[in-house]
Amino acid sequence: MSMSLPKPIADYVEANARLDVDGMLKPFLRDAVFIDNGKHFEGQAAIRQLLEEEVVPVKAIFTPDTVREEDGDVVVEGPARGDFPGSPLRFTYRFTLLDGAIKTLETTV
């Protein structure tokens, strides 16, 4: 990947490219929150379930093409491709980082 992403975000994106659920979970804090188009998933067990049920089955792979800081968060945008209607769709991922890990990830189309 040519752009410079903070390590926990880069680790998440790289694991997503492999559809590696354990790798995608690793950069999240235990009590992290993943907000997927308004639906809240709190804690690693809930996030794992989301990834296993909604990301991996449709092979949804996010490829960031822009990154910026906004209000203390890291905002990453790019297409997600996979076996889902409308693919590819452009997503915005808003990461809140804490102590070198992902505290919150909010995704929107």
DSSP file (Angstrom, degrees, kcal/mol; ACC not computed):
  #  RESIDUE AA STRUCTURE BP1 BP2  ACC     N-H-->O    O-->H-N    N-H-->O    O-->H-N    TCO  KAPPA ALPHA  PHI   PSI    X-CA   Y-CA   Z-CA
    1    1 A M              0   0    0      0, 0.0     4,-0.1     0, 0.0    13,-0.0   0.000 360.0 360.0 360.0 132.5    0.0    0.0    0.0
    2    2 A S        +     0   0    0      2,-0.1     2,-0.2     0, 0.0    63,-0.1   0.746 360.0  78.9 -85.1 -24.0    1.5    3.3   -1.1
    3    3 A M  S    S-     0   0    0     61,-0.2     2,-0.8     1,-0.1    63,-0.0  -0.503  84.4-112.7 -86.4 157.6   -0.1    5.6    1.4
    4    4 A S        +     0   0    0     -2,-0.2    -2,-0.1    63,-0.1    -1,-0.1  -0.786  40.2 175.3 -93.4 112.5    1.0    6.0    5.0
    5    5 A L        -     0   0    0     -2,-0.8     5,-0.0    -4,-0.1    62,-0.0  -0.880  40.5 -96.5-112.5 146.1   -1.5    4.7    7.5
    6    6 A P    >>  -     0   0    0      0, 0.0     4,-2.7     0, 0.0     3,-0.8  -0.317  46.7-106.2 -55.5 146.2   -1.1    4.4   11.2
    7    7 A K  H 3> S+     0   0    0      1,-0.3     4,-2.9     2,-0.2     5,-0.2   0.844 116.5  50.9 -50.3 -47.7    0.0    0.9   12.1
    8    8 A P  H 3> S+     0   0    0      0, 0.0     4,-1.8     0, 0.0    -1,-0.3   0.878 114.6  45.2 -63.0 -32.7   -3.3   -0.4   13.6
    9    9 A I  H <> S+     0   0    0     -3,-0.8     4,-2.8     2,-0.2     5,-0.2   0.926 113.2  49.1 -73.2 -44.7   -5.2    0.8   10.5
   10   10 A A  H  X S+     0   0    0     -4,-2.7     4,-2.6     1,-0.2     5,-0.2   0.906 111.2  50.9 -59.3 -41.6   -2.6   -0.6    8.1
   11   11 A D  H  X S+     0   0    0     -4,-2.9     4,-2.2    -5,-0.3    -1,-0.2   0.912 111.3  47.9 -62.5 -42.9   -2.8   -3.9   10.0
   12   12 A Y  H  X S+     0   0    0     -4,-1.8     4,-2.5    -5,-0.2    -2,-0.2   0.941 113.6  46.6 -62.1 -48.4   -6.6   -4.0    9.8
   13   13 A V  H  X S+     0   0    0     -4,-2.8     4,-1.9     1,-0.2    -2,-0.2   0.905 112.9  49.4 -63.0 -42.9   -6.6   -3.1    6.0
   14   14 A E  H  X S+     0   0    0     -4,-2.6     4,-0.7    -5,-0.2    -1,-0.2   0.895 112.8  46.9 -65.3 -39.8   -3.9   -5.7    5.3
   15   15 A A  H ><>S+     0   0    0     -4,-2.2     5,-2.5     1,-0.2     3,-0.7   0.881 109.4  55.0 -68.4 -37.7   -5.8   -8.4    7.2
   16   16 A N  H ><5S+     0   0    0     -4,-2.5     3,-1.3     1,-0.2    -2,-0.2   0.886 100.6  58.9 -61.5 -38.4   -9.0   -7.5    5.4
   17   17 A A  H 3<5S+     0   0    0     -4,-1.9    -1,-0.2     1,-0.3    -2,-0.2   0.784 112.1  40.8 -61.5 -25.9   -7.3   -8.0    2.1
   18   18 A R  T <<5S-     0   0    0     -4,-0.7    -1,-0.3    -3,-0.7    -2,-0.2   0.429 109.9-124.5 -96.4  -2.4   -6.6  -11.6    3.2
   19   19 A L  T < 5 +     0   0    0     -3,-1.3     2,-0.9    -4,-0.4    -3,-0.2   0.888  54.6 160.9  53.6  41.7  -10.1  -11.9    4.7
   20   20 A D     >< -     0   0    0     -5,-2.5     4,-2.4     1,-0.2    -1,-0.2  -0.820  24.7-170.6 -97.0  99.4   -8.3  -12.9    7.9
   21   21 A V  H  > S+     0   0    0     -2,-0.9     4,-2.2     1,-0.2     5,-0.2   0.914  85.6  49.8 -61.1 -45.9  -10.8  -12.3   10.8
   22   22 A D  H  > S+     0   0    0      1,-0.2     4,-1.8     2,-0.2    -1,-0.2   0.915 112.9  48.1 -59.9 -42.3   -8.2  -12.8   13.6
   23   23 A G  H  4 S+     0   0    0      1,-0.2    -1,-0.2     2,-0.2    -2,-0.2   0.872 110.3  51.2 -65.4 -37.5   -5.9  -10.4   11.9
   24   24 A M  H  < S+     0   0    0     -4,-2.4    -1,-0.2    -9,-0.2    -2,-0.2   0.862 113.1  46.2 -67.0 -34.8   -8.7   -7.8   11.4
   25   25 A L  H >< S+     0   0    0     -4,-2.2     3,-2.2    -5,-0.2    -2,-0.2   0.802  92.9  80.5 -76.1 -30.1   -9.5   -8.1   15.1
   26   26 A K  T 3< S+     0   0    0     -4,-1.8    -1,-0.2     1,-0.3    -2,-0.1   0.817  89.3  50.9 -52.7 -40.9   -6.0   -7.9   16.5
   27   27 A P  T 3  S+     0   0    0      0, 0.0    75,-3.5     0, 0.0     2,-0.3   0.534  93.1  95.8 -79.0  -1.4   -5.6   -4.0   16.2
   28   28 A F  E <  S-a  102   0A   0     -3,-2.2    75,-0.2    73,-0.2    16,-0.1  -0.653  78.0-119.4 -87.9 141.8   -8.9   -3.4   18.1
   29   29 A L  E >   -     0   0A   0     73,-2.5     3,-1.6    -2,-0.3    14,-0.1  -0.359  33.2-108.0 -64.4 157.7   -9.1   -2.8   21.8
   30   30 A R  E 3  S+     0   0A   0      1,-0.3    14,-1.5    13,-0.1    15,-0.2   0.867 120.8  39.6 -57.6 -37.8  -11.1   -5.3   23.8
   31   31 A D  E 3  S+     0   0A   0     12,-0.2    -1,-0.3    13,-0.1    -2,-0.0   0.080  88.9 142.8-101.6  23.5  -13.9   -2.8   24.4
   32   32 A A  E <   -     0   0A   0     -3,-1.6    11,-3.4    10,-0.1     2,-0.4  -0.129  42.6-137.0 -62.1 159.7  -13.8   -1.3   20.9
   33   33 A V  E     -aB 104  42A   0     70,-2.1    72,-2.3     9,-0.2     2,-0.5  -0.982  11.6-165.3-122.5 132.4  -16.9   -0.2   19.0
   34   34 A F  E     -aB 105  41A   0      7,-2.9     7,-2.0    -2,-0.4     2,-0.7  -0.981   5.1-165.1-116.5 119.1  -17.5   -0.9   15.3
   35   35 A I  E     -aB 106  40A   0     70,-3.2    72,-3.1    -2,-0.5     2,-0.8  -0.917   4.2-169.6-108.7 110.4  -20.4    1.2   13.9
   36   36 A D  E >  S-aB 107  39A   0      3,-2.7     3,-1.8    -2,-0.7    72,-0.1  -0.852  72.1 -37.1-106.4 101.0  -21.4   -0.3   10.5
   37   37 A N  T 3  S-     0   0    0     70,-2.6    -1,-0.2    -2,-0.8    71,-0.1   0.896 127.2 -40.0  48.9  46.3  -23.7    2.1    8.7
   38   38 A G  T 3  S+     0   0    0     69,-0.3     2,-0.5     1,-0.3    -1,-0.3   0.207 113.2 116.5  93.6 -14.7  -25.4    3.0   12.0
   39   39 A K  E <   -B   36   0A   0     -3,-1.8    -3,-2.7     2,-0.0     2,-0.4  -0.776  57.9-140.1 -90.8 129.0  -25.4   -0.5   13.6
   40   40 A H  E     -B   35   0A   0     -2,-0.5     2,-0.4    -5,-0.2    -5,-0.2  -0.734  19.7-177.5 -95.5 133.5  -23.3   -0.7   16.8
   41   41 A F  E     -B   34   0A   0     -7,-2.0    -7,-2.9    -2,-0.4     2,-0.5  -0.980  12.4-165.4-127.1 115.9  -21.1   -3.7   17.6
   42   42 A E  E     +B   33   0A   0     -2,-0.4     4,-0.4    -9,-0.2    -9,-0.2  -0.895  48.6  11.3-113.1 128.8  -19.4   -3.4   20.9
   43   43 A G  S  > S-     0   0    0    -11,-3.4     4,-2.2    -2,-0.5   -12,-0.2   0.068  90.3 -79.6  91.1 157.0  -16.5   -5.6   22.1
   44   44 A Q  H  > S+     0   0    0    -14,-1.5     4,-2.8     1,-0.2     5,-0.2   0.825 125.3  57.0 -64.5 -32.8  -14.3   -8.0   20.1
   45   45 A A  H  > S+     0   0    0    -15,-0.2     4,-2.1     2,-0.2    -1,-0.2   0.932 110.8  43.5 -64.3 -43.7  -16.9  -10.9   20.2
   46   46 A A  H  > S+     0   0    0     -4,-0.4     4,-2.1     2,-0.2    -2,-0.2   0.886 114.7  49.8 -68.1 -38.7  -19.6   -8.7   18.5
   47   47 A I  H  X S+     0   0    0     -4,-2.2     4,-2.6     2,-0.2    -2,-0.2   0.911 109.1  52.4 -66.8 -41.2  -17.0   -7.3   16.0
   48   48 A R  H  X S+     0   0    0     -4,-2.8     4,-3.0     1,-0.2     5,-0.2   0.931 108.6  50.8 -57.2 -46.2  -15.9  -10.9   15.2
   49   49 A Q  H  X S+     0   0    0     -4,-2.1     4,-2.3     1,-0.2     5,-0.3   0.918 109.9  50.1 -60.0 -44.1  -19.5  -11.9   14.6
   50   50 A L  H  X>S+     0   0    0     -4,-2.1     4,-2.9     2,-0.2     5,-0.7   0.945 113.6  45.0 -57.9 -49.5  -19.9   -8.9   12.2
   51   51 A L  I  X>S+     0   0    0     -4,-2.6     5,-2.5     1,-0.2     4,-1.2   0.911 115.7  46.6 -62.8 -43.0  -16.8   -9.8   10.3
   52   52 A E  I  <5S+     0   0    0     -4,-3.0    -1,-0.2    -5,-0.2    -2,-0.2   0.816 122.7  34.3 -70.0 -30.7  -17.6  -13.5   10.1
   53   53 A E  I  <5S+     0   0    0     -4,-2.3    -2,-0.2    -5,-0.2    -1,-0.2   0.751 132.2  21.3 -97.5 -26.6  -21.2  -12.9    9.0
   54   54 A E  I  <5S+     0   0    0     -4,-2.9    -3,-0.2    -5,-0.3    -2,-0.1   0.623 126.1  35.3-121.9 -15.7  -21.1   -9.8    6.9
   55   55 A V  I  <XS+     0   0    0     -4,-1.2     5,-2.2    -5,-0.7     3,-0.4   0.852 116.0  42.4-103.2 -57.3  -17.5   -9.3    5.6
   56   56 A V  T > <S+     0   0    0     -5,-2.5     3,-1.6     1,-0.2    -4,-0.1   0.910 109.2  56.0 -63.3 -46.5  -16.0  -12.7    4.9
   57   57 A P  T 3 5S+     0   0    0      0, 0.0    -1,-0.2     0, 0.0    -2,-0.1   0.837 116.3  37.6 -59.0 -31.6  -19.0  -14.4    3.2
   58   58 A V  T 3 5S-     0   0    0     -3,-0.4    25,-3.6    -4,-0.1    -2,-0.2   0.345 108.1-125.1 -99.9   6.6  -19.3  -11.6    0.6
   59   59 A K  T < 5 -     0   0    0     -3,-1.6     2,-0.7    -4,-0.3    -3,-0.2   0.886  38.7-174.6  53.2  44.2  -15.5  -11.3    0.3
   60   60 A A      < -     0   0    0     -5,-2.2     2,-0.5    22,-0.1    22,-0.2  -0.613   3.5-178.2 -76.5 112.0  -15.7   -7.5    1.1
   61   61 A I  E     -C   81   0A   0     20,-2.9    20,-2.4    -2,-0.7     2,-0.4  -0.961  14.8-149.1-119.1 122.1  -12.2   -6.0    0.7
   62   62 A F  E     -C   80   0A   0     -2,-0.5    18,-0.2    18,-0.2   -45,-0.1  -0.747   9.0-169.1 -92.1 130.8  -11.6   -2.4    1.4
   63   63 A T        -     0   0    0     16,-3.0     2,-0.0    -2,-0.4    -2,-0.0  -0.888  15.6-146.2-121.6  98.5   -8.9   -0.6   -0.6
   64   64 A P        +     0   0    0      0, 0.0    14,-0.3     0, 0.0   -61,-0.2  -0.343  25.6 169.6 -67.2 141.8   -8.1    2.8    0.8
   65   65 A D        +     0   0    0     12,-3.5     2,-0.3     1,-0.3    13,-0.2   0.464  65.5  36.5-127.2  -8.5   -7.1    5.6   -1.6
   66   66 A T  E     -D   77   0A   0     11,-1.8    11,-2.1   -63,-0.0     2,-0.3  -0.994  57.8-176.7-141.2 150.4   -7.3    8.7    0.6
   67   67 A V  E     +D   76   0A   0     -2,-0.3     2,-0.3     9,-0.2     9,-0.2  -0.996  10.9 158.5-144.5 141.4   -6.4    9.4    4.2
   68   68 A R  E     -D   75   0A   0      7,-2.1     7,-3.4    -2,-0.3     2,-0.4  -0.983  37.3-114.3-154.6 159.7   -6.8   12.5    6.4
   69   69 A E  E     +D   74   0A   0     -2,-0.3     2,-0.3     5,-0.2     5,-0.2  -0.831  34.8 174.4 -96.6 139.4   -7.0   13.6   10.0
   70   70 A E  E >   -D   73   0A   0      3,-2.4     3,-2.3    -2,-0.4    -2,-0.0  -0.924  65.6 -20.7-149.5 118.6  -10.3   15.1   11.1
   71   71 A D  T 3  S-     0   0    0     -2,-0.3     3,-0.1     1,-0.3    -2,-0.0   0.838 126.9 -50.5  51.8  38.9  -11.2   16.1   14.6
   72   72 A G  T 3  S+     0   0    0      1,-0.3    25,-0.4    24,-0.0    -1,-0.3   0.369 120.1 105.2  84.1  -5.5   -8.6   13.8   16.1
   73   73 A D  E <  S-D   70   0A   0     -3,-2.3    -3,-2.4    23,-0.1     2,-0.6  -0.619  71.6-122.4-101.2 164.5   -9.7   10.8   14.0
   74   74 A V  E     -DE  69  95A   0     21,-2.5    21,-3.0    -5,-0.2     2,-0.5  -0.951  26.2-160.2-106.4 120.1   -8.1    9.2   11.0
   75   75 A V  E     -DE  68  94A   0     -7,-3.4    -7,-2.1    -2,-0.6     2,-0.4  -0.896   9.6-176.2-107.2 123.2  -10.6    9.2    8.1
   76   76 A V  E     -DE  67  93A   0     17,-3.1    17,-3.5    -2,-0.5     2,-0.3  -0.964   2.0-172.0-121.9 132.4   -9.8    6.7    5.3
   77   77 A E  E     +DE  66  92A   0    -11,-2.1   -12,-3.5    -2,-0.4   -11,-1.8  -0.907  23.1 110.1-125.3 153.5  -11.8    6.5    2.1
   78   78 A G  E     - E   0  91A   0     13,-2.0    13,-3.2    -2,-0.3     2,-0.2  -0.919  59.1 -60.5 164.7 175.4  -11.8    4.1   -0.8
   79   79 A P  E     - E   0  90A   0      0, 0.0   -16,-3.0     0, 0.0     2,-0.5  -0.485  32.2-152.5 -81.4 149.2  -13.8    1.4   -2.6
   80   80 A A  E     -CE  62  89A   0      9,-2.9     9,-2.1   -18,-0.2     2,-0.3  -0.988  16.5-167.5-115.7 131.6  -14.8   -2.0   -1.2
   81   81 A R  E     +C   61   0A   0    -20,-2.4   -20,-2.9    -2,-0.5     2,-0.3  -0.884  26.8 106.1-118.3 149.7  -15.2   -4.8   -3.6
   82   82 A G  S    S-     0   0    0     -2,-0.3     2,-1.3   -22,-0.2   -23,-0.2  -0.984  76.7 -50.3 172.2-166.6  -16.8   -8.1   -3.2
   83   83 A D  S    S+     0   0    0    -25,-3.6   -23,-0.1    -2,-0.3   -24,-0.1  -0.519  92.6 105.7 -93.2  65.3  -19.8  -10.4   -3.9
   84   84 A F  S >  S-     0   0    0     -2,-1.3     3,-1.9   -25,-0.1    -2,-0.2  -0.970  80.4 -79.4-141.6 155.4  -22.5   -7.9   -2.8
   85   85 A P  T 3  S+     0   0    0      0, 0.0    -2,-0.0     0, 0.0     4,-0.0  -0.262 114.1  15.9 -57.7 134.8  -25.0   -5.7   -4.7
   86   86 A G  T 3  S-     0   0    0      1,-0.3    -3,-0.1     3,-0.0     0, 0.0   0.410  94.5-160.0  86.1  -1.9  -23.5   -2.5   -6.1
   87   87 A S    <   +     0   0    0     -3,-1.9    -1,-0.3    -5,-0.1    -6,-0.2  -0.318  68.8  47.0 -59.9 135.2  -19.9   -3.6   -5.8
   88   88 A P  S    S+     0   0    0      0, 0.0     2,-0.4     0, 0.0    -7,-0.2   0.536  77.6 174.4 -82.4 148.5  -17.6   -1.7   -5.8
   89   89 A L  E     -E   80   0A   0     -9,-2.1    -9,-2.9    -2,-0.1     2,-0.5  -0.924  31.8-121.2-114.8 143.6  -19.0    0.8   -3.3
   90   90 A R  E     -E   79   0A   0     -2,-0.4     2,-0.3   -11,-0.2   -28,-0.0  -0.742  35.6-170.2 -86.8 126.7  -17.1    3.8   -2.0
   91   91 A F  E     -E   78   0A   0    -13,-3.2   -13,-2.0    -2,-0.5     2,-0.5  -0.811  20.2-146.6-115.6 154.4  -16.8    3.7    1.8
   92   92 A T  E     -EF  77 108A   0     16,-2.8    16,-2.1    -2,-0.3     2,-0.5  -0.995  14.4-164.9-115.9 126.4  -15.6    6.1    4.4
   93   93 A Y  E     -EF  76 107A   0    -17,-3.5   -17,-3.1    -2,-0.5     2,-0.6  -0.961   0.7-164.8-111.7 121.5  -13.9    4.5    7.5
   94   94 A R  E     -EF  75 106A   0     12,-2.9    12,-2.3    -2,-0.5     2,-0.4  -0.932  10.2-166.7-109.7 114.0  -13.5    6.8   10.5
   95   95 A F  E     -EF  74 105A   0    -21,-3.0   -21,-2.5    -2,-0.6     2,-0.5  -0.841  13.7-163.3-103.7 133.5  -11.0    5.4   13.0
   96   96 A T  E     - F   0 104A   0      8,-2.8     7,-3.1    -2,-0.4     8,-1.7  -0.981  19.9-159.2-108.0 121.6  -10.5    6.7   16.6
   97   97 A L  E     - F   0 102A   0     -2,-0.5     2,-0.3   -25,-0.4     5,-0.2  -0.766  13.9-179.6-104.2 147.7   -7.2    5.4   17.9
   98   98 A L  E >   - F   0 101A   0      3,-2.5     3,-1.2    -2,-0.3    -2,-0.0  -0.958  69.9 -14.4-146.3 125.3   -6.1    5.0   21.5
   99   99 A D  T 3  S-     0   0    0     -2,-0.3     3,-0.1     1,-0.3    -1,-0.0   0.862 128.7 -49.9  51.5  42.5   -2.8    3.8   22.8
  100  100 A G  T 3  S+     0   0    0      1,-0.3     2,-0.3     0, 0.0    -1,-0.3   0.704 121.9  91.4  74.9  19.8   -1.8    2.4   19.4
  101  101 A A  E <  S- F   0  98A   0     -3,-1.2    -3,-2.5   -94,-0.0     2,-0.6  -0.903  84.2 -92.2-139.9 167.5   -5.0    0.5   18.9
  102  102 A I  E     +aF  28  97A   0    -75,-3.5   -73,-2.5    -2,-0.3    -5,-0.2  -0.742  36.7 171.4 -85.8 119.4   -8.4    1.0   17.3
  103  103 A K  E    S+     0   0A   0     -7,-3.1   -70,-2.1    -2,-0.6     2,-0.4   0.838  71.3   9.2 -89.8 -44.0  -11.0    2.3   19.8
  104  104 A T  E     -aF  33  96A   0     -8,-1.7    -8,-2.8   -72,-0.2     2,-0.4  -1.000  57.1-172.6-141.9 139.2  -13.8    3.0   17.4
  105  105 A L  E     -aF  34  95A   0    -72,-2.3   -70,-3.2    -2,-0.4     2,-0.5  -0.984   7.5-174.7-129.6 122.0  -14.3    2.3   13.7
  106  106 A E  E     -aF  35  94A   0    -12,-2.3   -12,-2.9    -2,-0.4     2,-0.4  -0.973   5.4-166.6-117.6 124.4  -17.3    3.8   11.9
  107  107 A T  E     +aF  36  93A   0    -72,-3.1   -70,-2.6    -2,-0.5     2,-0.3  -0.901  10.2 171.8-111.5 138.6  -18.0    2.8    8.3
  108  108 A T  E       F   0  92A   0    -16,-2.1   -16,-2.8    -2,-0.4    -2,-0.0  -0.985 360.0 360.0-140.2 152.0  -20.4    4.6    6.0
  109  109 A V              0   0    0     -2,-0.3   -19,-0.2   -18,-0.2   -16,-0.1   0.404 360.0 360.0 -92.2 360.0  -21.2    4.4    2.3
